[in-house]
Amino acid sequence: MAALTINSKIKLPSGYEIPQLGYGVSFASPPEDTERVSKLALEAGYTHFDSAAFYDNEDGAGRAIRTGTKLPREQIFFTSKVPPGSVSYDGAKATIEQTLAKSELGYVDLMLLHAPYGGSANRKGAWRALVEAVEAGKVRSIGVSNYGVQHLDELERHIAELEVERGGPGKGGVLSAGQWEIHPWCARRDITDWCAARGVAVQAYTPLVRGKRWGEPALKKLADKYGKSEAQVLVRWSLQKGFIPLPKSVTPDRIRSNADVYDFALTPEEVAGLETDGYTPVAGWDPTVAPLEA
Ligand SMILES: NC(=O)c1ccc[n+]([C@@H]2O[C@H](COP(=O)([O-])OP(=O)(O)OC[C@H]3O[C@@H](n4cnc5c(N)ncnc54)[C@H](OP(=O)(O)O)[C@@H]3O)[C@@H](O)[C@H]2O)c1
């Protein structure tokens, strides 16, 4: 494998490339704050921004991307998400229009369904809206977030049904990426195996465990060994697992240092050794365990 750099990208099943390190655009900040910290992220070298309609930060992130860099639009990757309460055909269609209007970015690189709530028919309808948005050139790649294996299996059935209903191969859409809370204390091997078997890219949210694991002996040992911060070791773990980590910070030196992870490498044994069998999500919700009826 080629050495990782800040410019490393992963090819998605859609054919587009996604920068492997993403900036988690801060949640519930005022738009002007979002714009300010997103510009700092651009200066630090991030070219991938993880936003969401639910976070109400698409306008600030969009303004930063439009005005905070000389890079052309095609070299920036902008993700947004259809909020949990809008997972339906009409809800997803309306969200995509709002995202385009708020971000003013012309198209969305990756649109995800934020959570698998709403029931089977609504999930299928929301997915169809994403597929239509790709066909209309409004969105480049599509995916899901917080789907458990039961929801992913159902999505495969929906894609097959839509192919038949909409007239053939490809008409059901292509699942390019999924986003989950993933870190060494919540590695979600069932889901990551599902994705690996199908070439679906895995985005890791809450990659720093929201700071709740600072001082863990295994983590601290690696930070001391490499002279890096524990946050940098966690970002590196995620990158070396082949995930797409989305660290969030609104603190200038942390924004920079979380992206300064390319002058050291964990050994394969260290990557494996940091991972636990634990299942301790910290993000405050875990829709992956929701039943299909929810
Ligand atoms: N799809 C979903 O359902 C979902 C859910 C949650 C999150 N996400 C995405 O994932 C992104 C990140 O997740 P997250 O915000 O939950 O968690 P996180 O990135 O694991 O942690 C963020 C927290 O860590 C602190 N921090 C950042 N860098 C640090 C450093 N170098 N040293 C010490 N502390 C540091 C931040 O503080 P400061 O900001 O004060 O520096 C903030 O309190 C979000 O922005 C969002 O894009 C998606």
The ligand as a Gaussian input file, in Angstrom:
#p B3LYP/6-31G(d) Opt

LIG

0 1
 N      -23.605000      10.274000      11.183000
 C      -23.800000      10.522000      12.467000
 O      -24.804000      10.117000      13.068000
 C      -22.768000      11.310000      13.237000
 C      -22.850000      11.387000      14.629000
 C      -21.863000      12.089000      15.318000
 C      -20.813000      12.689000      14.626000
 N      -20.773000      12.625000      13.259000
 C      -19.684000      13.293000      12.490000
 O      -18.431000      12.993000      13.060000
 C      -17.755000      14.198000      13.443000
 C      -16.902000      13.969000      14.662000
 O      -17.608000      13.340000      15.703000
 P      -17.764000      13.917000      17.189000
 O      -17.756000      15.390000      17.187000
 O      -18.923000      13.188000      17.751000
 O      -16.493000      13.337000      17.960000
 P      -14.910000      13.380000      17.931000
 O      -14.404000      13.940000      16.664000
 O      -14.490000      12.024000      18.361000
 O      -14.557000      14.347000      19.150000
 C      -14.758000      15.724000      19.132000
 C      -14.355000      16.248000      20.513000
 O      -12.952000      16.033000      20.731000
 C      -12.315000      17.273000      21.001000
 N      -11.013000      17.233000      20.318000
 C      -10.799000      17.309000      18.986000
 N       -9.490000      17.215000      18.715000
 C       -8.854000      17.076000      19.889000
 C       -7.493000      16.949000      20.254000
 N       -6.542000      16.924000      19.332000
 N       -7.184000      16.842000      21.581000
 C       -8.149000      16.850000      22.514000
 N       -9.467000      16.970000      22.227000
 C       -9.820000      17.084000      20.924000
 C      -13.228000      18.341000      20.444000
 O      -13.067000      19.541000      21.161000
 P      -12.962000      21.008000      20.466000
 O      -13.915000      21.035000      19.309000
 O      -13.374000      21.913000      21.562000
 O      -11.532000      21.171000      20.058000
 C      -14.596000      17.729000      20.674000
 O      -15.001000      17.946000      22.008000
 C      -18.888000      15.210000      13.615000
 O      -18.456000      16.528000      13.482000
 C      -19.822000      14.798000      12.489000
 O      -19.349000      15.328000      11.256000
 C      -21.716000      11.929000      12.564000

